[in-house]
């Protein structure tokens, strides 16, 4: 697939959105920015809510593809998750369908499978085909988003790459994150691959760097042309010295979703 020129980036004011605003233009993208929060220094950004169907329709008009990062990114009461992550994502897909946009990159999450037991040493990595086991209402909304993406591909021919993102920060901040970390540079490489790979239909991938301690299988991401360059292992000695190794007897360490399974951080954080 030829690289799309104009890409709508929803959630552009958020943490991941801010990182991608700085990195994706180097791949030749002209980003159209959308967020419920005004973006300083970006006077052309669209400030609107995902519930505003008219604003969404205008935002997607004329774009070649969409990277959908907008929504609540932590746990919240179901009513808030419903409005922002479930209804909001539906509104976005409807606008894309109505305007003839052919490709969405959807920010799913590892929390869609958060109650999957984490692999121990020597065990096989977690595949994208593993049954979904959401750890929160937030994770449940991401499972819905993956199903919505599949439906829009089967029903309307709208392609999606659903990226089950681990943790995309400048550097990992916990021992768990050594296994799920995605460097910002690798994040941009993965989004670029998801935007340009041919014939993706609906493809689910895990989003992380090529970490030594990786818990999941990156083969479906690599099949898109993704070539991760970074590894969290350089941060391991410091983090383990501070926090200790993961403990199999600790419920916070037992599952892929970590403390989201026991005491999730609440939005806003």
N, C-alpha and C positions, 0 to 999 in steps of 0.2 A: 504494500500500500504506500503510495506517495505520502510524504510528510504533510499533514494538514498545516495550513498557514495560520489560520485564526482559530484559537482555542479559547473557549469560555472556561475560566477557572472560578468555580464557586468556593466559598469559604476562603477567599483570598486574603482576608485579614487575620486568619488563624495562624497557629504556629507552623503547621505544615504548609499552608498556603503561602505564608510569608517566605519560607525557604524556597518554594518552587517559583515564586515571583522573581526571585533573584537568579535562579539557575536555568529555568527552561528557555528564556529568550536566546541563550547561547546555541540552542538547537534549531533556531530559525523560527520560533513561534512568535506570533503576535498575540499576546494575551489580552483577553477581555475580562476584566475583574468584576466579581460579584460577591457581595457580603452584606449582611444585615448591619454591620458596623462600618462607619466611614473609614477609609484607608488614607492615612496622612501621606501627602505628597502624590496622590493619585487622583487628580480632579475628575478624570474620565471614568473612574470606577462606578459601577452601578450599586447604589445602596438601597437594598430592598430585602424583604423577607421571602422565604420560599413559599409562603402562603399567598403571595401576591402573584396570581397567575398572569396578569397582564404584564407585569414587570419581567417575569420569567420568559414569557413569550418573546418580548422585545429583546431580552438578553441573548437568547439562543438564535435569534434571526440572523442568518448569514454566516454563522460560524461553521467551521469544518468538523469540529469535535468538541467534546466537553470533558473536563476533569472535574468530577463532582466530589468535593471535599466538605461541603457545607453541612451543618447540622451540629447536634450536641455530641461531643466526643468523650463524655464520661457518663456515669450513671445519673439518672434523674427519675422523678416520678413518671409512671407510664404515660400519663396525659401529655406531659411535655415531650417525651420521646415520640409519641404518636404524632403530634402536630409537626415537629421539626424533622424527624428522621424518616418516618413512615409516610405521612401525607406529603411532606416536603419533597421526598424523593420521587413519589408518584407524580407530583406536579411537574417536577423537572423532566421526567420521562415523557409525560404527555406533551409538554412544550416541545421537546426534541422531536417527538413523532410528528406533531403538527407542522413543524418547520422543516422536516426532512433531514435532520441531522442523522448521520449514519453510524457514529461511533461515540460511545461514552466510556470513560475510565472511571469506575466507581470505587471510592474508598470504602471497602469493606474492612474487616478487622479480624485479628486473631481471636477476639472475644466472641465471634460467631461460633467458635469451636472451643471456647474457654474451659469447659468442664472435661475436655479430653485429658487423660492423664499424661503428664509430660514424659518424654522418653528418658529412661535411665541409661547409664553407660552401656553401650553394646546393643541397645535396642534400635529397631528400625525408625527412621524419621517419620513424622506424621505426613500423610499424603493429603492432597486436596480432596480426595474422595472420602475422607473420614466423615462419619455422620456428624452433622452439626449439633453442637451441644452448647448453646449460648449460656454465658455466665451472668448476664445482667439483662435488664430491659434494653440497654444500649446494644449488647451483643445480639439480642433478639431482633432489633431493628436492622442490623447488618445482615442477618440471615434472611429477613424479608427482602432487603435490597437485592441480594443475590437471586432470590426467586423471581423478583420483579424483573430483573435483567434477563433471566432466562425466558420469562413470558414474553417480554418485548422482542426478543430475538425470534422465538418460535412464531409469534403471532404477527409481528410487523417487520421483521428483518432488521431490527435496530441492534447493532453489535455492541457488546460490552466486554471489557476486561475488568473483572472484579478482583481487586488487590486486597488480600487479607494482610493489612499492614501490621507489622510488629510495633516498634517504637522508633520514630524518626526524629532524632535529636543530633546535635553536633557531636555528642559523645554519650555512651551509655552511662547511666547513673545508678545501676543496681546490678547485683550478680545475675538475677533473672534476665536482665536486659542484654547480657552478654550473648544470650541464645537467640534473641528476637530483634536485635538492633539493626536498623537500616540507616546507613550514613546518608546525609542529604545528597551527596553526589550520586550514590547508588539509587536513591529515590528518584532523582531526575533521570537517570539512565533507564530505570524500570518504566517510568511514565512515558518516556520517549519510545521505548520498545512497544508498550501497550498501544500507543497512538499510531504506530507505523506498521506493525506486523500485519500481514495479509490474512484475511479469512479467519477471524478469531471467533465468529459466532458469539457464544457466551463462554468465555474462558475464565476459570478461577485460578489465581496464582497466590502464592505467599510472597509478601514483601519484606525482604531483609537483605542484608549484606551476606557475603560468603563467610559467615562466622565459623570459627573452629568448633564452637559449642552449639552449632545450629540444631534446632529441634525439628525442623520441618523440611520437606522436600521442595527444592527449587526447580525441579525439572520442567514444570509447565511454564514457569517464568523464563527459563533459559530457552525454551522452544520458541518464545516470541522474539528472541534475539538479545535478551538481557544478559549482560556480562558484568556481574558485580566485581568490584575491584577492592573492596574494603573488608576488614575483619576486625571484630571487637577485641580480639585476643590481646592486643596491646594495652588494653585497659584492665585486663583481668587481675593482674597481681595487686594493683592498688585497690580495686573494689573488693577482692576477697580478703585482703588484709583488714579492710574497714568493716566488712559485714559477715565474713565467714562464708564457707561453701553452702550451697543449698542443702536443706535438711529434709530427707524423705518423710520424716515424721511431722513436719510442720505443714498444716493445711494450706498455708499461703504458698508453699512450694510444691504442692502435690499435683497441681493441674497447670495446663498450658496458660490459663488466664491469670495465674498468680493471685494476688490479693483481691482482684475483681471478684473472685469466687467466694470470698469470705467477708471482706470489708471494702467495697469498691469506693473509689473517690467520687464525690458527688459534684455535679455541675451546678453553678459555676465553681471552679476550683481556684 
